[in-house]
Amino acid sequence: MNNRAIYPVLALLVLCSLLLVNSQYQARQLFMELERTRMRQRANEIEWAQLQLNQSLLAKHARIDSMAKSTLHMQPPAAGRTQYLTAAAP
């Protein structure tokens, strides 16, 4: 084979090798970004579950009742203070 024909093939081989290394590097970068995103997703799911649990605990009737009695000094109406309204017949 002629020496002149070897140089373009050699240059093409080097170019292909560099492109392969570059594509592998980009694939690794994308994979690492994907893993970081998955970790953030798992953390967000855990935080969402904790927030839902906190919301359900804060919305319980017994807690609201105790907070109304202690903080706002509310008390249930006595039977004597309750007024019932009836609609008059036309």
N, CA and C atoms as an extended XYZ file, in Angstrom:
270
Properties=species:S:1:pos:R:3:atomname:S:1:resname:S:1:resid:I:1 pbc="F F F"
N         0.843       -1.177        0.000 N   MET     1
C         0.000        0.000        0.000 CA  MET     1
C         0.890        1.242        0.000 C   MET     1
N         0.413        2.246       -0.569 N   ASN     2
C         1.153        3.483       -0.738 CA  ASN     2
C         1.139        4.277        0.569 C   ASN     2
N         2.267        4.951        0.899 N   ASN     3
C         2.358        5.769        2.118 CA  ASN     3
C         1.365        6.925        2.102 C   ASN     3
N         1.098        7.440        0.926 N   ARG     4
C         0.159        8.548        0.833 CA  ARG     4
C        -1.256        8.114        1.199 C   ARG     4
N        -1.639        6.927        0.959 N   ALA     5
C        -2.987        6.430        1.270 CA  ALA     5
C        -3.137        6.137        2.759 C   ALA     5
N        -2.054        5.914        3.464 N   ILE     6
C        -2.111        5.588        4.895 CA  ILE     6
C        -2.478        6.819        5.716 C   ILE     6
N        -1.992        8.006        5.340 N   TYR     7
C        -2.224        9.212        6.143 CA  TYR     7
C        -3.705        9.606        6.240 C   TYR     7
N        -4.445        9.604        5.164 N   PRO     8
C        -5.877        9.925        5.316 CA  PRO     8
C        -6.624        8.879        6.154 C   PRO     8
N        -6.272        7.623        5.997 N   VAL     9
C        -6.914        6.569        6.799 CA  VAL     9
C        -6.548        6.743        8.271 C   VAL     9
N        -5.286        7.062        8.534 N   LEU    10
C        -4.833        7.286        9.904 CA  LEU    10
C        -5.533        8.506       10.518 C   LEU    10
N        -5.666        9.577        9.743 N   ALA    11
C        -6.365       10.774       10.231 CA  ALA    11
C        -7.828       10.459       10.508 C   ALA    11
N        -8.455        9.685        9.648 N   LEU    12
C        -9.844        9.287        9.846 CA  LEU    12
C        -9.991        8.414       11.086 C   LEU    12
N        -9.038        7.528       11.308 N   LEU    13
C        -9.059        6.667       12.484 CA  LEU    13
C        -8.924        7.493       13.772 C   LEU    13
N        -8.034        8.472       13.794 N   VAL    14
C        -7.847        9.344       14.955 CA  VAL    14
C        -9.114       10.165       15.204 C   VAL    14
N        -9.692       10.681       14.121 N   LEU    15
C       -10.921       11.458       14.251 CA  LEU    15
C       -12.054       10.612       14.827 C   LEU    15
N       -12.210        9.408       14.316 N   CYS    16
C       -13.253        8.508       14.835 CA  CYS    16
C       -13.000        8.171       16.304 C   CYS    16
N       -11.762        7.974       16.674 N   SER    17
C       -11.425        7.675       18.069 CA  SER    17
C       -11.780        8.846       18.975 C   SER    17
N       -11.468       10.059       18.537 N   LEU    18
C       -11.803       11.243       19.334 CA  LEU    18
C       -13.319       11.418       19.461 C   LEU    18
N       -14.035       11.181       18.379 N   LEU    19
C       -15.496       11.278       18.429 CA  LEU    19
C       -16.091       10.226       19.364 C   LEU    19
N       -15.523        9.036       19.368 N   LEU    20
C       -15.992        7.981       20.259 CA  LEU    20
C       -15.763        8.352       21.720 C   LEU    20
N       -14.589        8.872       22.026 N   VAL    21
C       -14.284        9.296       23.399 CA  VAL    21
C       -15.225       10.412       23.817 C   VAL    21
N       -15.472       11.363       22.921 N   ASN    22
C       -16.367       12.469       23.230 CA  ASN    22
C       -17.797       11.975       23.477 C   ASN    22
N       -18.279       11.063       22.665 N   SER    23
C       -19.648       10.564       22.848 CA  SER    23
C       -19.764        9.759       24.143 C   SER    23
N       -18.745        9.010       24.511 N   GLN    24
C       -18.778        8.284       25.778 CA  GLN    24
C       -18.780        9.252       26.963 C   GLN    24
N       -18.007       10.323       26.859 N   TYR    25
C       -17.980       11.330       27.916 CA  TYR    25
C       -19.357       11.977       28.073 C   TYR    25
N       -19.987       12.334       26.963 N   GLN    26
C       -21.312       12.931       27.031 CA  GLN    26
C       -22.337       11.955       27.598 C   GLN    26
N       -22.224       10.684       27.245 N   ALA    27
C       -23.143        9.675       27.780 CA  ALA    27
C       -22.973        9.552       29.292 C   ALA    27
N       -21.753        9.595       29.786 N   ARG    28
C       -21.519        9.541       31.231 CA  ARG    28
C       -22.099       10.768       31.926 C   ARG    28
N       -21.916       11.936       31.310 N   GLN    29
C       -22.459       13.167       31.894 CA  GLN    29
C       -23.984       13.092       31.979 C   GLN    29
N       -24.617       12.617       30.916 N   LEU    30
C       -26.074       12.484       30.918 CA  LEU    30
C       -26.546       11.464       31.944 C   LEU    30
N       -25.807       10.378       32.084 N   PHE    31
C       -26.175        9.365       33.069 CA  PHE    31
C       -26.065        9.918       34.487 C   PHE    31
N       -25.005       10.690       34.743 N   MET    32
C       -24.855       11.280       36.083 CA  MET    32
C       -25.975       12.279       36.357 C   MET    32
N       -26.371       13.048       35.370 N   GLU    33
C       -27.478       13.994       35.531 CA  GLU    33
C       -28.790       13.237       35.772 C   GLU    33
N       -28.970       12.139       35.077 N   LEU    34
C       -30.158       11.309       35.291 CA  LEU    34
C       -30.201       10.768       36.714 C   LEU    34
N       -29.082       10.304       37.225 N   GLU    35
C       -29.035        9.792       38.597 CA  GLU    35
C       -29.297       10.896       39.617 C   GLU    35
N       -28.742       12.086       39.375 N   ARG    36
C       -29.017       13.214       40.279 CA  ARG    36
C       -30.500       13.560       40.272 C   ARG    36
N       -31.112       13.523       39.103 N   THR    37
C       -32.537       13.820       38.987 CA  THR    37
C       -33.371       12.760       39.701 C   THR    37
N       -32.985       11.508       39.575 N   ARG    38
C       -33.702       10.436       40.284 CA  ARG    38
C       -33.585       10.601       41.795 C   ARG    38
N       -32.406       10.997       42.273 N   MET    39
C       -32.233       11.208       43.708 CA  MET    39
C       -33.101       12.366       44.189 C   MET    39
N       -33.159       13.448       43.406 N   ARG    40
C       -34.027       14.582       43.769 CA  ARG    40
C       -35.487       14.166       43.765 C   ARG    40
N       -35.863       13.304       42.809 N   GLN    41
C       -37.244       12.831       42.735 CA  GLN    41
C       -37.586       12.016       43.982 C   GLN    41
N       -36.682       11.133       44.386 N   ARG    42
C       -36.937       10.334       45.596 CA  ARG    42
C       -37.050       11.235       46.824 C   ARG    42
N       -36.178       12.223       46.923 N   ALA    43
C       -36.240       13.151       48.057 CA  ALA    43
C       -37.544       13.933       48.043 C   ALA    43
N       -37.986       14.357       46.864 N   ASN    44
C       -39.251       15.084       46.765 CA  ASN    44
C       -40.438       14.196       47.123 C   ASN    44
N       -40.394       12.933       46.733 N   GLU    45
C       -41.476       12.014       47.085 CA  GLU    45
C       -41.545       11.801       48.596 C   GLU    45
N       -40.388       11.688       49.238 N   ILE    46
C       -40.354       11.525       50.697 CA  ILE    46
C       -40.895       12.778       51.368 C   ILE    46
N       -40.468       13.941       50.891 N   GLU    47
C       -40.959       15.188       51.473 CA  GLU    47
C       -42.460       15.335       51.271 C   GLU    47
N       -42.977       14.935       50.103 N   TRP    48
C       -44.410       15.007       49.826 CA  TRP    48
C       -45.186       14.099       50.784 C   TRP    48
N       -44.679       12.908       51.015 N   ALA    49
C       -45.350       11.992       51.948 CA  ALA    49
C       -45.360       12.577       53.355 C   ALA    49
N       -44.252       13.200       53.765 N   GLN    50
C       -44.197       13.808       55.096 CA  GLN    50
C       -45.166       14.979       55.194 C   GLN    50
N       -45.265       15.774       54.143 N   LEU    51
C       -46.194       16.898       54.149 CA  LEU    51
C       -47.647       16.424       54.208 C   LEU    51
N       -47.953       15.356       53.491 N   GLN    52
C       -49.313       14.818       53.553 CA  GLN    52
C       -49.627       14.294       54.945 C   GLN    52
N       -48.655       13.640       55.585 N   LEU    53
C       -48.857       13.150       56.941 CA  LEU    53
C       -49.067       14.308       57.901 C   LEU    53
N       -48.242       15.351       57.782 N   ASN    54
C       -48.403       16.526       58.641 CA  ASN    54
C       -49.760       17.183       58.428 C   ASN    54
N       -50.195       17.267       57.197 N   GLN    55
C       -51.487       17.881       56.913 CA  GLN    55
C       -52.609       17.062       57.538 C   GLN    55
N       -52.531       15.751       57.445 N   SER    56
C       -53.594       14.925       58.028 CA  SER    56
C       -53.591       15.024       59.554 C   SER    56
N       -52.401       15.149       60.149 N   LEU    57
C       -52.337       15.295       61.603 CA  LEU    57
C       -52.890       16.645       62.053 C   LEU    57
N       -52.572       17.698       61.292 N   LEU    58
C       -53.027       19.035       61.668 CA  LEU    58
C       -54.529       19.218       61.454 C   LEU    58
N       -55.119       18.443       60.578 N   ALA    59
C       -56.534       18.611       60.259 CA  ALA    59
C       -57.447       17.699       61.068 C   ALA    59
N       -56.932       16.948       62.003 N   LYS    60
C       -57.781       16.054       62.796 CA  LYS    60
C       -58.720       16.874       63.670 C   LYS    60
N       -59.943       16.377       63.803 N   HIS    61
C       -60.976       17.090       64.541 CA  HIS    61
C       -60.580       17.304       66.002 C   HIS    61
N       -59.994       16.308       66.633 N   ALA    62
C       -59.628       16.432       68.048 CA  ALA    62
C       -58.579       17.535       68.242 C   ALA    62
N       -57.629       17.655       67.342 N   ARG    63
C       -56.607       18.692       67.461 CA  ARG    63
C       -57.222       20.072       67.270 C   ARG    63
N       -58.089       20.197       66.275 N   ILE    64
C       -58.741       21.484       66.041 CA  ILE    64
C       -59.587       21.874       67.244 C   ILE    64
N       -60.286       20.908       67.815 N   ASP    65
C       -61.120       21.176       68.988 CA  ASP    65
C       -60.270       21.621       70.175 C   ASP    65
N       -59.165       20.941       70.418 N   SER    66
C       -58.320       21.316       71.548 CA  SER    66
C       -57.660       22.678       71.325 C   SER    66
N       -57.261       22.975       70.092 N   MET    67
C       -56.672       24.286       69.805 CA  MET    67
C       -57.714       25.394       69.976 C   MET    67
N       -58.955       25.131       69.575 N   ALA    68
C       -60.008       26.140       69.724 CA  ALA    68
C       -60.278       26.407       71.203 C   ALA    68
N       -60.245       25.354       72.010 N   LYS    69
C       -60.501       25.527       73.448 CA  LYS    69
C       -59.331       26.219       74.145 C   LYS    69
N       -58.098       25.829       73.805 N   SER    70
C       -56.952       26.375       74.535 CA  SER    70
C       -56.527       27.749       74.017 C   SER    70
N       -56.438       27.912       72.725 N   THR    71
C       -55.937       29.160       72.169 CA  THR    71
C       -57.015       30.242       72.095 C   THR    71
N       -58.182       29.883       71.597 N   LEU    72
C       -59.246       30.866       71.393 CA  LEU    72
C       -60.252       30.911       72.539 C   LEU    72
N       -60.076       30.026       73.522 N   HIS    73
C       -60.969       29.940       74.679 CA  HIS    73
C       -62.425       29.742       74.245 C   HIS    73
N       -62.617       28.933       73.251 N   MET    74
C       -63.967       28.634       72.763 CA  MET    74
C       -64.544       27.478       73.567 C   MET    74
N       -65.847       27.420       73.634 N   GLN    75
C       -66.522       26.316       74.312 CA  GLN    75
C       -67.810       26.016       73.568 C   GLN    75
N       -68.270       24.785       73.653 N   PRO    76
C       -69.494       24.444       72.934 CA  PRO    76
C       -70.680       25.207       73.523 C   PRO    76
N       -71.642       25.571       72.711 N   PRO    77
C       -72.790       26.328       73.212 CA  PRO    77
C       -73.646       25.453       74.126 C   PRO    77
N       -74.152       26.080       75.173 N   ALA    78
C       -75.042       25.365       76.094 CA  ALA    78
C       -76.422       25.255       75.460 C   ALA    78
N       -77.184       24.315       75.932 N   ALA    79
C       -78.518       24.105       75.372 CA  ALA    79
C       -79.405       25.324       75.582 C   ALA    79
N       -79.230       26.030       76.707 N   GLY    80
C       -80.043       27.204       76.987 CA  GLY    80
C       -79.727       28.382       76.085 C   GLY    80
N       -78.545       28.413       75.512 N   ARG    81
C       -78.140       29.540       74.665 CA  ARG    81
C       -78.389       29.269       73.175 C   ARG    81
N       -78.872       28.089       72.873 N   THR    82
C       -79.100       27.704       71.481 CA  THR    82
C       -80.477       28.184       71.051 C   THR    82
N       -80.518       28.856       69.921 N   GLN    83
C       -81.789       29.310       69.377 CA  GLN    83
C       -82.073       28.557       68.084 C   GLN    83
N       -83.279       28.112       67.948 N   TYR    84
C       -83.687       27.383       66.746 CA  TYR    84
C       -84.648       28.261       65.964 C   TYR    84
N       -84.423       28.419       64.715 N   LEU    85
C       -85.281       29.199       63.852 CA  LEU    85
C       -86.113       28.281       63.000 C   LEU    85
N       -87.364       28.609       62.892 N   THR    86
C       -88.252       27.818       62.022 CA  THR    86
C       -88.864       28.743       60.997 C   THR    86
N       -89.115       28.214       59.872 N   ALA    87
C       -89.726       29.004       58.806 CA  ALA    87
C       -91.216       29.067       59.055 C   ALA    87
N       -91.796       30.239       58.965 N   ALA    88
C       -93.226       30.412       59.137 CA  ALA    88
C       -93.933       29.933       57.892 C   ALA    88
N       -95.054       29.296       58.117 N   ALA    89
C       -95.833       28.792       56.989 CA  ALA    89
C       -96.516       29.957       56.286 C   ALA    89
N       -96.508       30.038       54.978 N   PRO    90
C       -97.135       31.163       54.275 CA  PRO    90
C       -98.636       31.094       54.244 C   PRO    90
